[in-house]
Amino acid sequence: MSAGAAVQGLLKTPIGRLRIIAFVEGCSYLLLLGIAMPLKYLAGLPVAVRMAGSLHGALFVLFCAALLHAMVVARWSMVRGGVVFASSLVPFGTFVIDGRLKREEEALRGRPPAPAARG
């Protein structure tokens, strides 16, 4: 399966869309914290935070909307939604929670979940 086909498959479900948006939002958060903030404070370039912060803010609002939609469609409890929301506040949190979201998406589609990788 090509990457384009995989993304197309994710876009078909609310949880899949949430996973994509969470990934992009998580990347923007790391960009803001890891690149823009040091550029502001170490190199005196506040425009980096202004640009990365604006992008991250827009993606965060999109993440919240996608989360609300997924909560309604998948009938998540407020606690479940709160855990996913809290993951977006922690650096790398959206990447950590993605595995759980993937299993829930597969269950919602009616497919058996992929076996967990063992290390």
Backbone hydrogen bonds in HBPLUS format (Angstrom, degrees):
<---DONOR---> <-ACCEPTOR-->    atom                        ^
c    i                          cat <-CA-CA->   ^        H-A-AA   ^      H-
h    n   atom  resd res      DA  || num        DHA   H-A  angle D-A-AA Bond
n    s   type  num  typ     dist DA aas  dist angle  dist       angle   num
A0006-ALA N   A0002-SER O   2.98 MM   4  6.27 152.0  2.06 148.0 156.2     1
A0007-VAL N   A0003-ALA O   2.97 MM   4  6.24 158.8  2.01 150.6 155.4     2
A0008-GLN N   A0004-GLY O   2.95 MM   4  6.15 156.6  2.01 143.6 150.6     3
A0009-GLY N   A0005-ALA O   2.95 MM   4  6.18 151.5  2.04 143.8 150.9     4
A0010-LEU N   A0006-ALA O   3.04 MM   4  6.36 151.7  2.13 144.8 152.3     5
A0011-LEU N   A0007-VAL O   2.98 MM   4  6.24 149.1  2.08 150.4 158.6     6
A0012-LYS N   A0009-GLY O   3.28 MM   3  5.55 158.5  2.33 105.6 112.0     7
A0013-THR N   A0010-LEU O   3.43 MM   3  6.15 168.2  2.44 119.7 121.8     8
A0017-ARG N   A0013-THR O   2.92 MM   4  6.24 158.8  1.97 153.8 159.3     9
A0018-LEU N   A0014-PRO O   2.91 MM   4  6.10 153.0  1.98 140.4 148.5    10
A0019-ARG N   A0015-ILE O   2.85 MM   4  6.11 151.6  1.93 145.8 153.2    11
A0020-ILE N   A0016-GLY O   3.07 MM   4  6.39 157.1  2.12 149.1 154.1    12
A0021-ILE N   A0017-ARG O   2.96 MM   4  6.18 172.7  1.96 156.3 158.3    13
A0022-ALA N   A0018-LEU O   2.77 MM   4  5.84 156.4  1.83 149.1 156.6    14
A0023-PHE N   A0019-ARG O   2.98 MM   4  6.14 151.8  2.06 142.2 149.2    15
A0024-VAL N   A0020-ILE O   3.08 MM   4  6.40 166.6  2.10 155.1 157.5    16
A0025-GLU N   A0021-ILE O   2.80 MM   4  5.91 162.0  1.83 152.0 158.0    17
A0026-GLY N   A0022-ALA O   2.81 MM   4  5.84 154.4  1.88 142.7 150.0    18
A0027-CYS N   A0023-PHE O   2.97 MM   4  6.23 152.6  2.04 146.1 153.4    19
A0028-SER N   A0024-VAL O   2.94 MM   4  6.23 153.7  2.01 145.9 153.2    20
A0029-TYR N   A0025-GLU O   2.96 MM   4  6.20 146.0  2.08 144.3 153.6    21
A0030-LEU N   A0026-GLY O   3.04 MM   4  6.33 158.4  2.09 146.6 151.7    22
A0031-LEU N   A0027-CYS O   2.89 MM   4  6.13 152.2  1.97 146.5 154.9    23
A0032-LEU N   A0028-SER O   2.91 MM   4  6.09 155.2  1.97 142.1 148.6    24
A0033-LEU N   A0029-TYR O   2.89 MM   4  6.16 168.1  1.91 154.1 156.8    25
A0034-GLY N   A0030-LEU O   2.68 MM   4  5.47 159.4  1.72 145.2 152.7    26
A0035-ILE N   A0031-LEU O   2.99 MM   4  5.28 149.6  2.08 129.7 136.4    27
A0036-ALA N   A0031-LEU O   2.99 MM   5  6.38 167.2  2.01 158.2 162.4    28
A0037-MET N   A0032-LEU O   2.93 MM   5  6.10 148.2  2.04 158.2 165.5    29
A0039-LEU N   A0035-ILE O   3.02 MM   4  6.17 154.8  2.09 147.4 155.2    30
A0040-LYS N   A0036-ALA O   2.92 MM   4  6.19 147.2  2.03 147.4 156.6    31
A0040-LYS N   A0037-MET O   3.10 MM   3  5.07 118.7  2.50  94.6 109.7    32
A0041-TYR N   A0037-MET O   2.98 MM   4  6.24 170.6  1.99 162.0 162.7    33
A0042-LEU N   A0038-PRO O   2.70 MM   4  5.32 155.2  1.76 145.6 152.6    34
A0043-ALA N   A0039-LEU O   3.15 MM   4  4.89 138.8  2.33 108.9 120.1    35
A0045-LEU N   A0039-LEU O   2.98 MM   6  5.51 162.7  2.01 131.8 133.5    36
A0048-ALA N   A0045-LEU O   3.18 MM   3  5.95 155.3  2.24 119.8 124.9    37
A0050-ARG N   A0046-PRO O   3.17 MM   4  6.49 158.9  2.21 149.0 155.5    38
A0051-MET N   A0047-VAL O   2.92 MM   4  6.09 161.8  1.95 151.3 154.6    39
A0052-ALA N   A0048-ALA O   2.94 MM   4  6.01 168.6  1.95 150.8 153.2    40
A0053-GLY N   A0049-VAL O   2.69 MM   4  5.30 147.7  1.79 135.2 146.1    41
A0054-SER N   A0050-ARG O   3.10 MM   4  6.02 149.0  2.20 131.3 138.7    42
A0055-LEU N   A0051-MET O   3.09 MM   4  6.34 164.5  2.12 151.1 155.0    43
A0056-HIS N   A0052-ALA O   2.87 MM   4  6.02 164.1  1.89 148.1 153.3    44
A0057-GLY N   A0053-GLY O   2.85 MM   4  5.92 155.8  1.91 142.6 149.7    45
A0058-ALA N   A0054-SER O   3.06 MM   4  6.28 161.2  2.09 148.7 152.7    46
A0059-LEU N   A0055-LEU O   3.02 MM   4  6.26 162.5  2.05 151.5 156.7    47
A0060-PHE N   A0056-HIS O   2.78 MM   4  5.96 147.2  1.89 149.0 158.6    48
A0061-VAL N   A0057-GLY O   3.08 MM   4  6.34 156.3  2.14 147.7 152.7    49
A0062-LEU N   A0058-ALA O   3.06 MM   4  6.34 158.5  2.11 146.4 152.5    50
A0063-PHE N   A0059-LEU O   2.80 MM   4  6.02 149.3  1.89 142.8 151.8    51
A0064-CYS N   A0060-PHE O   2.92 MM   4  6.21 157.7  1.97 149.1 154.1    52
A0065-ALA N   A0061-VAL O   3.04 MM   4  6.34 154.9  2.11 147.9 154.3    53
A0066-ALA N   A0062-LEU O   2.94 MM   4  6.17 159.6  1.98 149.8 155.5    54
A0067-LEU N   A0063-PHE O   2.80 MM   4  6.00 152.6  1.88 151.0 159.3    55
A0068-LEU N   A0064-CYS O   2.98 MM   4  6.17 160.4  2.02 145.2 150.0    56
A0069-HIS N   A0065-ALA O   3.03 MM   4  6.27 159.5  2.08 146.8 152.3    57
A0070-ALA N   A0066-ALA O   2.91 MM   4  6.11 160.9  1.94 147.3 152.7    58
A0071-MET N   A0067-LEU O   2.85 MM   4  6.05 155.2  1.91 151.0 158.2    59
A0072-VAL N   A0068-LEU O   3.10 MM   4  6.34 154.2  2.17 147.0 152.8    60
A0073-VAL N   A0069-HIS O   3.00 MM   4  6.23 174.5  2.01 157.9 159.0    61
A0074-ALA N   A0070-ALA O   2.85 MM   4  5.71 165.8  1.87 149.5 154.5    62
A0075-ARG N   A0071-MET O   2.95 MM   4  5.40 112.0  2.42 125.4 138.2    63
A0076-TRP N   A0071-MET O   2.98 MM   5  4.75 145.6  2.10 128.4 138.2    64
A0081-GLY N   A0077-SER O   3.01 MM   4  6.29 169.4  2.02 153.5 156.2    65
A0082-GLY N   A0078-MET O   2.77 MM   4  5.86 146.4  1.88 139.0 149.3    66
A0083-VAL N   A0079-VAL O   2.91 MM   4  6.21 145.4  2.03 149.2 157.7    67
A0084-VAL N   A0080-ARG O   3.17 MM   4  6.50 161.3  2.20 151.3 155.3    68
A0085-PHE N   A0081-GLY O   2.87 MM   4  6.08 158.3  1.92 147.4 154.4    69
A0086-ALA N   A0082-GLY O   2.81 MM   4  5.93 161.8  1.84 144.6 149.9    70
A0087-SER N   A0083-VAL O   3.01 MM   4  6.23 141.3  2.16 140.2 150.4    71
A0088-SER N   A0085-PHE O   2.96 MM   3  5.41 140.2  2.12 108.4 119.4    72
A0089-LEU N   A0086-ALA O   3.03 MM   3  5.28 152.8  2.10 106.3 114.8    73
A0093-GLY N   A0090-VAL O   2.86 MM   3  5.02 158.6  1.90 131.3 133.9    74
A0095-PHE N   A0092-PHE O   3.18 MM   3  5.38 130.1  2.44 101.0 114.0    75
A0096-VAL N   A0092-PHE O   3.15 MM   4  6.45 148.5  2.25 148.8 157.8    76
A0097-ILE N   A0093-GLY O   3.10 MM   4  6.33 159.4  2.14 153.0 157.1    77
A0101-LEU N   A0097-ILE O   3.11 MM   4  6.44 161.8  2.15 153.9 159.6    78
A0102-LYS N   A0098-ASP O   2.82 MM   4  6.03 151.8  1.90 150.8 158.5    79
A0103-ARG N   A0099-GLY O   3.13 MM   4  6.43 158.7  2.18 146.6 150.8    80
A0104-GLU N   A0100-ARG O   3.01 MM   4  6.29 159.3  2.05 150.9 156.7    81
A0105-GLU N   A0101-LEU O   2.85 MM   4  6.04 152.6  1.93 147.3 155.1    82
A0106-GLU N   A0102-LYS O   2.97 MM   4  6.22 160.9  2.01 151.5 156.0    83
A0107-ALA N   A0103-ARG O   2.98 MM   4  6.19 152.8  2.06 144.4 152.1    84
A0108-LEU N   A0104-GLU O   2.91 MM   4  6.09 150.3  2.00 143.6 151.7    85
A0109-ARG N   A0105-GLU O   2.97 MM   4  6.26 145.2  2.10 145.4 154.8    86
A0110-GLY N   A0106-GLU O   3.05 MM   4  6.21 119.2  2.44 132.3 147.5    87
A0111-ARG N   A0106-GLU O   2.94 MM   5  5.26 139.5  2.11 161.9 157.6    88
A0110-GLY N   A0107-ALA O   3.09 MM   3  4.95 139.7  2.26  92.2 104.2    89
